[in-house]
Amino acid sequence: MSSNILRKIIAPIIATIVLTLSIAWMAGLFTEKIEPHEVTGSANTVKSNYKVKGTLVPKYESAPASLTARETTLISSRILARIENIHVRAGDIVNKGDLLISLENSELTSQLAQAKSKIASLQGDMKEAQNALKRVENLKQQGLASNADLDQAQAIFTRLQGEIQTAKQGQKVAETSLGYSRILAPFSGRIVDRSAEPGNMASPGQPILALYNPSSLLIESNVRELVALKLELGQKLSVNIDSLGLQSIATISELVPAADPNAHSFVVKADIPFHENQRPGMFARLLIPIGEERIILIPAEYVRNYGQLHRVWVNNQGNISRRFIRVGESYDGKVEVISGLAMGDIITEFAE
């Protein structure tokens, strides 16, 4: 019994000692320590030195923007009818005049046929009334008909003229209504949305398709008023579409003269070159120049990268030490240093 108790006591003690020694070993307590010091490079290994200085570069403000289509429309029916067929789907390219939607038109076809039949009947009556009027006029000249007979014949002829004119107007209305059963593309472009299917009831003004012209895309951005007031029509601005990795030049085409009272910004619209992968609603960034700023730029070959860390060698009167820096944008082979270096510092590049 006593040996079991002894084992229960010793086992945790041994485990604690082993764990303590393992932690000490991983912490480096059993390895030789090197005191912090500056590393002095041999003069033979130094390739070049560079004196850090400030450089004036253009300063830009990035304004969030989106792609919108200048030429866009929602396509709907002008009459209440059931959709017989929709000939396109979202993403399809269409040309001006292409048939997009067919509506049921049996009733409209019947109305048009009735209008034509009515006109034909009235034209027969009109011919008969015209002949009757001529006969009465001849009889009147011979003194065999009274003025009342002539007036009656003339009234019938005039009435039929009016009825034929009304019937022709009715035929035009029927033809127009029948034409509304075939909805055509108002311009060439791409179908961007389809919100109905065959069998649905089409109501006047209810969107069925959305169509836009890809060549009419532009950039639209809300720019804060202090910056927007300095912009001019025709001014060239850089624009980035990050999702496409595309950078292009936009030309300001419209400056909305009224500001948003809540955001204190103006809407700026700019034309951009056509690109087949651009779509309405895409996010973009409009780069607006707002002056110049002095920043520290050093040649990229002086910077060594270690994962997400960046390091340079600093030469302090012959004593070369390693220093980590924080970098920003790149400019034609040079790197912006946000922190870690000051103007006047000398950095060193070693020969490989």
C-alpha positions in Angstrom: 0.0 0.0 0.0 2.8 2.4 0.9 4.6 1.7 -2.5 1.4 2.7 -4.3 1.1 5.9 -2.4 4.8 6.6 -3.1 4.3 6.1 -6.8 1.3 8.5 -6.8 3.4 11.2 -5.2 6.6 10.7 -7.2 4.8 10.4 -10.7 3.4 14.0 -10.6 6.7 15.4 -9.3 8.7 13.7 -12.2 6.1 14.9 -14.7 6.4 18.5 -13.4 10.2 18.4 -13.6 10.2 17.1 -17.2 7.6 19.7 -18.2 9.7 22.5 -16.6 12.9 21.4 -18.3 11.1 21.2 -21.7 9.8 24.7 -21.3 13.2 26.0 -20.3 14.8 24.3 -23.3 12.3 25.7 -25.7 12.9 29.2 -24.2 16.6 28.8 -24.9 17.9 28.8 -21.4 20.4 26.0 -22.2 21.8 27.8 -25.3 24.5 30.4 -25.5 23.2 34.0 -25.5 24.4 36.7 -27.9 24.2 40.2 -26.7 22.5 42.7 -28.9 25.1 44.6 -31.1 25.5 46.3 -34.4 26.7 44.2 -37.3 29.6 45.7 -39.1 29.9 44.7 -42.7 33.2 44.3 -44.5 34.0 47.1 -46.9 34.6 44.5 -49.6 31.0 43.3 -49.4 29.3 46.7 -49.7 27.9 47.2 -53.2 26.5 50.7 -52.9 25.1 53.3 -50.4 22.1 55.5 -50.8 21.3 58.7 -48.9 17.7 58.9 -47.9 15.9 62.1 -49.1 12.4 63.4 -49.6 10.8 63.4 -53.0 7.8 65.4 -54.2 5.1 63.2 -55.8 1.5 63.9 -56.9 -1.0 63.3 -54.2 -4.4 61.7 -55.1 -7.6 61.3 -53.3 -9.4 58.0 -54.0 -13.1 58.5 -54.5 -15.3 55.3 -54.5 -17.3 55.1 -57.7 -19.4 52.7 -59.7 -20.0 51.9 -63.3 -23.4 53.0 -64.7 -24.9 52.9 -68.2 -25.8 56.1 -69.8 -28.1 54.3 -72.3 -30.3 51.9 -70.3 -34.0 51.1 -70.2 -36.6 48.9 -68.5 -38.7 47.1 -71.1 -42.4 46.6 -70.3 -45.7 46.1 -72.1 -48.1 48.9 -73.1 -51.1 46.7 -73.0 -52.6 44.2 -70.5 -51.9 40.8 -72.1 -50.5 37.3 -71.3 -46.9 36.7 -72.2 -46.7 34.2 -75.0 -42.9 34.0 -75.3 -39.7 35.8 -74.2 -37.0 35.3 -76.8 -34.0 36.4 -74.7 -32.4 35.8 -71.4 -30.1 37.8 -69.1 -26.7 38.2 -70.7 -27.9 37.9 -74.4 -26.7 40.5 -76.9 -29.4 42.0 -79.0 -29.6 44.4 -82.0 -31.9 47.3 -82.5 -35.3 46.0 -83.8 -34.8 42.4 -82.6 -38.0 40.7 -81.3 -37.8 40.4 -77.5 -41.3 39.6 -76.3 -44.4 38.2 -77.9 -47.8 38.7 -76.2 -51.0 36.8 -76.9 -52.7 38.8 -79.7 -55.7 36.6 -80.8 -58.2 39.2 -79.5 -56.3 42.0 -81.1 -56.1 40.2 -84.4 -59.9 39.7 -84.2 -60.4 43.4 -83.5 -58.3 44.4 -86.5 -60.2 42.0 -88.7 -63.5 43.5 -87.5 -62.3 47.0 -88.2 -61.3 46.1 -91.7 -64.6 44.4 -92.3 -66.5 47.4 -91.0 -64.6 49.7 -93.3 -65.3 47.5 -96.3 -69.1 47.4 -95.5 -69.2 51.2 -95.1 -67.3 51.7 -98.3 -70.0 49.7 -100.1 -72.7 51.8 -98.5 -70.7 54.9 -99.4 -70.6 53.9 -103.1 -74.3 53.4 -103.1 -75.0 56.7 -101.3 -72.7 58.5 -103.8 -74.6 57.1 -106.8 -77.9 58.0 -105.1 -76.7 61.5 -104.6 -75.8 61.9 -108.3 -79.2 60.6 -109.3 -81.0 63.0 -107.1 -78.9 65.9 -108.4 -79.8 65.0 -112.0 -83.4 64.7 -111.1 -83.2 68.1 -109.3 -81.8 69.7 -112.5 -84.7 68.2 -114.4 -87.2 69.5 -111.8 -88.2 66.0 -110.9 -86.8 66.0 -107.3 -87.3 68.4 -104.5 -84.7 70.2 -102.3 -85.7 67.9 -99.4 -84.8 64.8 -101.5 -81.4 66.4 -102.4 -80.7 67.3 -98.8 -81.5 63.8 -97.6 -79.2 62.2 -100.1 -76.4 64.7 -99.2 -76.9 64.0 -95.5 -76.6 60.2 -96.0 -73.5 60.7 -98.1 -71.9 63.0 -95.5 -72.8 60.7 -92.6 -71.2 57.7 -94.3 -68.0 59.7 -95.0 -67.7 60.4 -91.2 -68.4 56.8 -90.3 -65.7 55.6 -92.7 -63.2 58.1 -91.3 -64.0 56.9 -87.7 -63.7 53.3 -88.8 -60.3 54.0 -90.3 -59.2 55.5 -87.0 -60.4 52.4 -85.3 -58.4 50.3 -87.7 -55.3 52.3 -86.9 -55.9 51.8 -83.1 -56.3 48.1 -83.7 -53.1 47.9 -85.8 -51.2 49.9 -83.1 -52.5 47.6 -80.3 -51.5 44.6 -82.3 -48.1 46.1 -82.8 -47.8 46.4 -79.1 -48.0 42.6 -78.8 -44.5 42.4 -80.4 -42.0 44.2 -78.2 -38.8 45.0 -80.1 -35.3 46.1 -78.9 -35.2 50.0 -78.9 -31.4 49.9 -79.3 -28.5 47.5 -79.6 -27.2 46.2 -76.2 -27.1 43.5 -73.6 -30.0 42.1 -71.6 -29.1 42.5 -67.9 -32.3 41.2 -66.2 -35.4 39.2 -67.0 -38.2 39.4 -64.4 -41.0 37.5 -66.0 -41.7 34.2 -67.8 -44.1 33.0 -70.5 -47.6 32.6 -69.1 -47.3 35.6 -66.8 -49.6 38.5 -67.2 -47.9 41.6 -68.6 -49.3 44.9 -67.2 -48.6 48.3 -68.6 -45.4 49.8 -67.0 -44.4 46.5 -65.2 -40.8 45.8 -66.2 -40.2 42.5 -68.0 -36.6 43.0 -69.2 -33.7 45.4 -68.5 -31.5 46.4 -71.4 -28.3 48.5 -71.5 -25.8 49.6 -74.1 -22.3 48.3 -73.0 -20.6 51.0 -75.0 -22.4 53.7 -73.0 -20.9 52.8 -69.6 -19.5 55.7 -67.5 -18.1 56.3 -64.0 -20.3 57.9 -61.4 -18.8 59.0 -58.1 -19.8 61.2 -55.1 -16.9 63.5 -54.6 -16.6 65.7 -51.4 -17.4 69.3 -52.2 -13.9 70.7 -51.4 -12.4 68.5 -54.1 -15.3 68.5 -56.6 -15.4 72.3 -56.9 -11.9 72.2 -58.4 -12.8 69.7 -61.1 -13.5 70.8 -64.7 -15.4 69.3 -67.7 -13.1 67.5 -70.0 -10.5 66.9 -67.2 -8.6 63.5 -67.4 -8.6 61.3 -64.3 -7.2 57.9 -63.6 -9.7 55.2 -62.7 -9.1 51.7 -61.3 -11.5 48.8 -61.5 -9.9 46.4 -59.0 -12.0 43.4 -59.8 -10.7 43.4 -63.4 -7.2 44.6 -62.6 -7.9 47.4 -65.0 -6.6 51.0 -65.0 -7.7 53.5 -67.6 -8.2 57.2 -68.1 -11.7 58.7 -67.6 -12.8 62.1 -69.0 -15.2 64.2 -66.9 -18.4 64.6 -68.9 -20.8 65.9 -66.3 -20.6 67.8 -63.0 -23.9 67.8 -61.3 -24.3 71.4 -60.0 -26.3 70.5 -56.9 -24.6 69.0 -53.8 -26.0 66.3 -51.5 -26.9 68.2 -48.3 -26.4 65.1 -46.2 -23.0 63.8 -47.5 -21.8 67.3 -48.7 -20.7 65.9 -52.0 -21.2 66.4 -55.7 -22.0 63.7 -58.3 -19.2 63.5 -60.9 -19.7 61.5 -64.1 -16.8 60.6 -66.4 -16.7 58.7 -69.7 -14.3 55.6 -69.9 -13.0 53.5 -72.8 -15.0 50.5 -73.7 -13.9 47.1 -72.2 -15.8 43.9 -72.9 -15.6 42.7 -69.3 -17.1 45.9 -67.7 -20.5 45.6 -66.3 -23.0 48.1 -64.7 -22.7 48.3 -60.9 -19.0 47.3 -60.7 -16.9 49.1 -58.1 -14.3 51.5 -59.2 -11.9 54.1 -57.7 -11.5 57.5 -59.2 -8.1 59.0 -58.5 -8.4 62.8 -58.2 -5.2 64.9 -58.0 -5.2 67.2 -54.9 -1.6 68.5 -55.0 1.8 67.2 -54.1 3.4 65.7 -51.0 7.0 65.0 -49.9 7.6 61.3 -49.2 10.6 59.1 -48.7 11.4 56.9 -51.7 14.3 54.4 -51.8 15.4 52.0 -54.5 13.6 48.7 -54.3 16.9 46.8 -54.4 17.9 48.1 -50.9 14.8 46.4 -49.4 14.8 42.8 -48.3 11.5 41.1 -47.7 10.8 38.4 -45.0 7.2 37.4 -45.5 5.3 40.6 -44.5 8.4 42.2 -42.9 10.7 44.6 -44.8 14.3 45.3 -43.8 17.2 47.5 -44.8 20.8 47.9 -43.7 21.5 51.3 -42.2 25.1 52.7 -42.4 25.8 54.9 -39.4 29.4 56.1 -39.8 30.6 52.7 -40.8 28.5 50.8 -38.3 26.0 48.8 -40.3 22.8 47.8 -38.5 19.6 46.0 -39.6 16.4 48.0 -39.4 12.8 47.0 -40.2 10.7 49.5 -42.1 7.1 49.9 -43.1 6.6 50.4 -46.9 3.8 51.9 -49.0 3.3 52.3 -52.7 5.8 51.6 -55.4 6.9 54.2 -57.9 9.0 53.2 -61.0 11.4 50.9 -59.2 11.3 52.8 -55.9 9.5 52.0 -52.7 7.7 54.5 -50.4 8.9 54.2 -46.8 6.2 55.1 -44.3 8.2 54.6 -41.2 11.6 53.3 -40.1 13.8 55.8 -41.9 14.5 59.5 -41.8 15.8 61.9 -44.3 19.6 61.9 -44.2 19.9 58.2 -43.2 22.3 56.2 -45.4 21.3 52.7 -46.4 23.6 50.1 -47.8 23.2 47.3 -50.4 25.6 44.3 -50.1 27.0 42.4 -53.0 25.4 39.0 -53.4 
